[in-house]
Amino acid sequence: MREIEIKMRLKDLENLEKKLKEIGCILSDPISQHDVIYSLKSITEEFEKSKEGDIIIRIRHLKDTAQLNLKQQKSGEMDNLEYETEVKDPEEMQKILLTLGWSPVIEVKKLRRKGKLGSYEICLDRVEGLGTFVELEKLTSDDADHEEVKEELFKKLESFGLSRKDEETMGYDTQLYHLKMKK
């Protein structure tokens, strides 16, 4: 399955929440997510200059469960082939990844509220160290036209008064990696 998304920085999260509520979009209670992102053999070029084919693996720790996620980049960081499964024992999964040569590089901690907006999933995020964001994503076939879907997503977000100039083209992991490297 291919996931194409748009991510935008938010200046007023509460205003967007209000607009979503007005149109009947029901958001989940806040979900605490703690992601540990792995890179093969500690090579970090995926964070420095991403390219088609790059693979990132993460273990996402939730309240009562964990998930293993693999993303293979297509046209950009917001366009990936994505595979995900529940993990019963995240510590054992980490040992497997370490044995295979994957090392933890960065951690992302956030509070997320999710909802359905027609055929899209919308996420409102408060990311530790980065601020507030909205993500709008569409799951598509592997051969979907990225630019066409991206334009569709932009139009939906613009209907809420958001601007393309607030688009963030890097994932939270990449943003945090760059902040870490500046220190």
BALOBA-1460 file (C-alpha; in Angstrom, 3 decimals):
// residues 183
<rec num="1" residu="m" x="0.000" y="0.000" z="0.000"/>
<rec num="2" residu="r" x="1.241" y="3.473" z="-0.845"/>
<rec num="3" residu="e" x="0.777" y="6.315" z="1.635"/>
<rec num="4" residu="i" x="0.834" y="9.834" z="0.227"/>
<rec num="5" residu="e" x="0.532" y="12.648" z="2.728"/>
<rec num="6" residu="i" x="0.829" y="16.373" z="3.249"/>
<rec num="7" residu="k" x="2.213" y="17.737" z="6.506"/>
<rec num="8" residu="m" x="1.773" y="21.369" z="7.542"/>
<rec num="9" residu="r" x="2.951" y="23.367" z="10.522"/>
<rec num="10" residu="l" x="0.025" y="24.753" z="12.469"/>
<rec num="11" residu="k" x="-0.157" y="28.186" z="14.011"/>
<rec num="12" residu="d" x="-3.560" y="27.539" z="15.606"/>
<rec num="13" residu="l" x="-4.293" y="23.886" z="16.378"/>
<rec num="14" residu="e" x="-7.424" y="24.713" z="18.389"/>
<rec num="15" residu="n" x="-8.963" y="26.621" z="15.475"/>
<rec num="16" residu="l" x="-8.488" y="23.648" z="13.140"/>
<rec num="17" residu="e" x="-9.975" y="21.306" z="15.768"/>
<rec num="18" residu="k" x="-13.021" y="23.606" z="15.941"/>
<rec num="19" residu="k" x="-13.445" y="23.659" z="12.143"/>
<rec num="20" residu="l" x="-13.180" y="19.862" z="11.964"/>
<rec num="21" residu="k" x="-15.774" y="19.469" z="14.705"/>
<rec num="22" residu="e" x="-18.130" y="21.839" z="12.846"/>
<rec num="23" residu="i" x="-18.150" y="19.546" z="9.806"/>
<rec num="24" residu="g" x="-18.649" y="16.409" z="11.917"/>
<rec num="25" residu="c" x="-15.090" y="15.083" z="11.900"/>
<rec num="26" residu="i" x="-14.641" y="13.100" z="15.102"/>
<rec num="27" residu="l" x="-11.105" y="13.078" z="16.457"/>
<rec num="28" residu="s" x="-9.752" y="10.413" z="18.757"/>
<rec num="29" residu="d" x="-8.637" y="11.121" z="22.280"/>
<rec num="30" residu="p" x="-4.923" y="12.020" z="22.359"/>
<rec num="31" residu="i" x="-2.715" y="9.010" z="21.616"/>
<rec num="32" residu="s" x="0.795" y="9.018" z="23.035"/>
<rec num="33" residu="q" x="3.315" y="7.695" z="20.495"/>
<rec num="34" residu="h" x="7.006" y="7.072" z="21.095"/>
<rec num="35" residu="d" x="8.792" y="6.126" z="17.882"/>
<rec num="36" residu="v" x="12.301" y="4.737" z="17.716"/>
<rec num="37" residu="i" x="13.650" y="5.072" z="14.178"/>
<rec num="38" residu="y" x="16.356" y="2.726" z="12.909"/>
<rec num="39" residu="s" x="18.868" y="3.062" z="10.117"/>
<rec num="40" residu="l" x="20.860" y="0.292" z="8.465"/>
<rec num="41" residu="k" x="24.378" y="0.089" z="9.911"/>
<rec num="42" residu="s" x="23.945" y="3.606" z="11.398"/>
<rec num="43" residu="i" x="24.119" y="5.150" z="7.936"/>
<rec num="44" residu="t" x="22.179" y="8.380" z="8.285"/>
<rec num="45" residu="e" x="22.098" y="9.639" z="4.688"/>
<rec num="46" residu="e" x="18.319" y="8.999" z="4.662"/>
<rec num="47" residu="f" x="18.064" y="11.946" z="7.043"/>
<rec num="48" residu="e" x="20.663" y="14.112" z="5.315"/>
<rec num="49" residu="k" x="19.605" y="13.695" z="1.682"/>
<rec num="50" residu="s" x="16.717" y="11.330" z="1.164"/>
<rec num="51" residu="k" x="16.151" y="9.617" z="-2.164"/>
<rec num="52" residu="e" x="13.794" y="7.151" z="-3.777"/>
<rec num="53" residu="g" x="14.310" y="3.657" z="-2.406"/>
<rec num="54" residu="d" x="15.533" y="4.724" z="1.049"/>
<rec num="55" residu="i" x="14.161" y="2.526" z="3.813"/>
<rec num="56" residu="i" x="13.406" y="3.542" z="7.364"/>
<rec num="57" residu="i" x="12.244" y="1.105" z="10.043"/>
<rec num="58" residu="r" x="10.593" y="2.173" z="13.259"/>
<rec num="59" residu="i" x="9.168" y="0.617" z="16.360"/>
<rec num="60" residu="r" x="6.206" y="2.653" z="17.566"/>
<rec num="61" residu="h" x="5.452" y="2.277" z="21.260"/>
<rec num="62" residu="l" x="1.824" y="2.933" z="22.167"/>
<rec num="63" residu="k" x="0.058" y="2.639" z="25.516"/>
<rec num="64" residu="d" x="-0.681" y="-1.098" z="25.386"/>
<rec num="65" residu="t" x="1.043" y="-2.292" z="22.219"/>
<rec num="66" residu="a" x="3.834" y="-1.691" z="19.746"/>
<rec num="67" residu="q" x="4.086" y="-1.699" z="15.962"/>
<rec num="68" residu="l" x="6.899" y="-2.386" z="13.532"/>
<rec num="69" residu="n" x="6.755" y="-0.143" z="10.492"/>
<rec num="70" residu="l" x="8.853" y="-0.097" z="7.328"/>
<rec num="71" residu="k" x="8.659" y="2.796" z="4.895"/>
<rec num="72" residu="q" x="10.304" y="2.726" z="1.490"/>
<rec num="73" residu="q" x="10.496" y="6.161" z="-0.029"/>
<rec num="74" residu="k" x="9.013" y="6.881" z="-3.431"/>
<rec num="75" residu="s" x="9.071" y="10.490" z="-4.712"/>
<rec num="76" residu="g" x="9.782" y="12.174" z="-1.344"/>
<rec num="77" residu="e" x="9.536" y="11.722" z="2.411"/>
<rec num="78" residu="m" x="5.758" y="12.162" z="2.334"/>
<rec num="79" residu="d" x="5.313" y="9.455" z="-0.337"/>
<rec num="80" residu="n" x="6.125" y="5.909" z="0.774"/>
<rec num="81" residu="l" x="5.333" y="2.268" z="0.346"/>
<rec num="82" residu="e" x="4.412" y="1.302" z="3.882"/>
<rec num="83" residu="y" x="4.240" y="-2.016" z="5.707"/>
<rec num="84" residu="e" x="3.172" y="-2.332" z="9.333"/>
<rec num="85" residu="t" x="2.454" y="-5.061" z="11.842"/>
<rec num="86" residu="e" x="1.835" y="-5.377" z="15.546"/>
<rec num="87" residu="v" x="4.796" y="-6.438" z="17.677"/>
<rec num="88" residu="k" x="4.156" y="-8.453" z="20.833"/>
<rec num="89" residu="d" x="7.640" y="-7.986" z="22.276"/>
<rec num="90" residu="p" x="9.333" y="-4.718" z="21.202"/>
<rec num="91" residu="e" x="12.530" y="-5.507" z="23.119"/>
<rec num="92" residu="e" x="12.960" y="-8.773" z="21.188"/>
<rec num="93" residu="m" x="12.149" y="-6.950" z="17.949"/>
<rec num="94" residu="q" x="14.898" y="-4.443" z="18.734"/>
<rec num="95" residu="k" x="17.355" y="-7.326" z="19.285"/>
<rec num="96" residu="i" x="16.371" y="-8.739" z="15.889"/>
<rec num="97" residu="l" x="16.915" y="-5.375" z="14.201"/>
<rec num="98" residu="l" x="20.283" y="-4.890" z="15.937"/>
<rec num="99" residu="t" x="21.369" y="-8.380" z="14.854"/>
<rec num="100" residu="l" x="20.411" y="-7.528" z="11.255"/>
<rec num="101" residu="g" x="22.546" y="-4.359" z="11.397"/>
<rec num="102" residu="w" x="19.815" y="-1.793" z="12.058"/>
<rec num="103" residu="s" x="20.621" y="0.774" z="14.774"/>
<rec num="104" residu="p" x="18.427" y="3.319" z="16.569"/>
<rec num="105" residu="v" x="19.138" y="6.841" z="15.302"/>
<rec num="106" residu="i" x="16.393" y="9.148" z="16.544"/>
<rec num="107" residu="e" x="13.302" y="9.117" z="18.754"/>
<rec num="108" residu="v" x="10.053" y="10.977" z="18.124"/>
<rec num="109" residu="k" x="7.571" y="11.592" z="20.935"/>
<rec num="110" residu="k" x="4.181" y="13.025" z="20.146"/>
<rec num="111" residu="l" x="0.535" y="13.305" z="21.128"/>
<rec num="112" residu="r" x="-1.707" y="12.538" z="18.167"/>
<rec num="113" residu="r" x="-5.418" y="12.899" z="17.547"/>
<rec num="114" residu="k" x="-6.707" y="10.999" z="14.516"/>
<rec num="115" residu="g" x="-9.887" y="11.193" z="12.492"/>
<rec num="116" residu="k" x="-11.461" y="10.315" z="9.158"/>
<rec num="117" residu="l" x="-12.139" y="13.076" z="6.676"/>
<rec num="118" residu="g" x="-13.942" y="11.340" z="3.820"/>
<rec num="119" residu="s" x="-11.418" y="8.986" z="2.225"/>
<rec num="120" residu="y" x="-8.521" y="10.624" z="4.082"/>
<rec num="121" residu="e" x="-6.985" y="10.164" z="7.496"/>
<rec num="122" residu="i" x="-6.242" y="13.373" z="9.353"/>
<rec num="123" residu="c" x="-3.815" y="13.597" z="12.265"/>
<rec num="124" residu="l" x="-3.288" y="16.546" z="14.581"/>
<rec num="125" residu="d" x="0.106" y="16.247" z="16.245"/>
<rec num="126" residu="r" x="1.941" y="17.911" z="19.113"/>
<rec num="127" residu="v" x="5.537" y="16.818" z="18.572"/>
<rec num="128" residu="e" x="8.048" y="17.190" z="21.395"/>
<rec num="129" residu="g" x="10.768" y="19.607" z="20.298"/>
<rec num="130" residu="l" x="9.011" y="20.623" z="17.048"/>
<rec num="131" residu="g" x="5.539" y="22.054" z="17.696"/>
<rec num="132" residu="t" x="2.096" y="21.392" z="16.214"/>
<rec num="133" residu="f" x="1.242" y="19.919" z="12.825"/>
<rec num="134" residu="v" x="-1.565" y="18.523" z="10.731"/>
<rec num="135" residu="e" x="-1.085" y="15.527" z="8.469"/>
<rec num="136" residu="l" x="-3.572" y="14.533" z="5.805"/>
<rec num="137" residu="e" x="-2.942" y="11.211" z="4.136"/>
<rec num="138" residu="k" x="-4.450" y="8.994" z="1.511"/>
<rec num="139" residu="l" x="-3.735" y="5.320" z="1.016"/>
<rec num="140" residu="t" x="-3.455" y="4.582" z="-2.686"/>
<rec num="141" residu="s" x="-2.374" y="1.909" z="-5.117"/>
<rec num="142" residu="d" x="1.380" y="1.537" z="-5.569"/>
<rec num="143" residu="d" x="1.226" y="3.178" z="-9.018"/>
<rec num="144" residu="a" x="-0.839" y="6.256" z="-8.040"/>
<rec num="145" residu="d" x="0.127" y="9.652" z="-9.476"/>
<rec num="146" residu="h" x="1.869" y="11.355" z="-6.551"/>
<rec num="147" residu="e" x="1.402" y="14.908" z="-7.828"/>
<rec num="148" residu="e" x="-2.302" y="14.381" z="-8.490"/>
<rec num="149" residu="v" x="-2.909" y="13.001" z="-4.992"/>
<rec num="150" residu="k" x="-0.783" y="15.716" z="-3.403"/>
<rec num="151" residu="e" x="-2.849" y="18.408" z="-5.166"/>
<rec num="152" residu="e" x="-6.045" y="16.743" z="-3.911"/>
<rec num="153" residu="l" x="-4.693" y="16.804" z="-0.345"/>
<rec num="154" residu="f" x="-3.620" y="20.443" z="-0.599"/>
<rec num="155" residu="k" x="-7.084" y="21.482" z="-1.782"/>
<rec num="156" residu="k" x="-8.698" y="19.697" z="1.151"/>
<rec num="157" residu="l" x="-6.429" y="21.406" z="3.696"/>
<rec num="158" residu="e" x="-6.831" y="24.784" z="1.992"/>
<rec num="159" residu="s" x="-10.601" y="24.447" z="2.487"/>
<rec num="160" residu="f" x="-9.832" y="24.871" z="6.213"/>
<rec num="161" residu="g" x="-7.892" y="28.089" z="5.623"/>
<rec num="162" residu="l" x="-4.455" y="26.459" z="5.679"/>
<rec num="163" residu="s" x="-1.721" y="27.594" z="3.305"/>
<rec num="164" residu="r" x="0.701" y="25.640" z="1.148"/>
<rec num="165" residu="k" x="3.468" y="27.890" z="2.423"/>
<rec num="166" residu="d" x="3.199" y="26.045" z="5.753"/>
<rec num="167" residu="e" x="3.975" y="22.679" z="4.164"/>
<rec num="168" residu="e" x="6.683" y="20.645" z="5.870"/>
<rec num="169" residu="t" x="8.329" y="18.211" z="3.469"/>
<rec num="170" residu="m" x="10.449" y="16.406" z="6.071"/>
<rec num="171" residu="g" x="9.224" y="13.763" z="8.465"/>
<rec num="172" residu="y" x="9.373" y="14.394" z="12.203"/>
<rec num="173" residu="d" x="12.337" y="12.039" z="12.448"/>
<rec num="174" residu="t" x="14.296" y="13.997" z="9.829"/>
<rec num="175" residu="q" x="13.435" y="17.341" z="11.430"/>
<rec num="176" residu="l" x="14.608" y="16.102" z="14.826"/>
<rec num="177" residu="y" x="17.741" y="14.579" z="13.296"/>
<rec num="178" residu="h" x="18.666" y="17.980" z="11.795"/>
<rec num="179" residu="l" x="18.037" y="19.713" z="15.129"/>
<rec num="180" residu="k" x="20.212" y="17.127" z="16.887"/>
<rec num="181" residu="m" x="23.039" y="17.617" z="14.374"/>
<rec num="182" residu="k" x="23.021" y="21.422" z="14.895"/>
<rec num="183" residu="k" x="23.756" y="20.991" z="18.623"/>
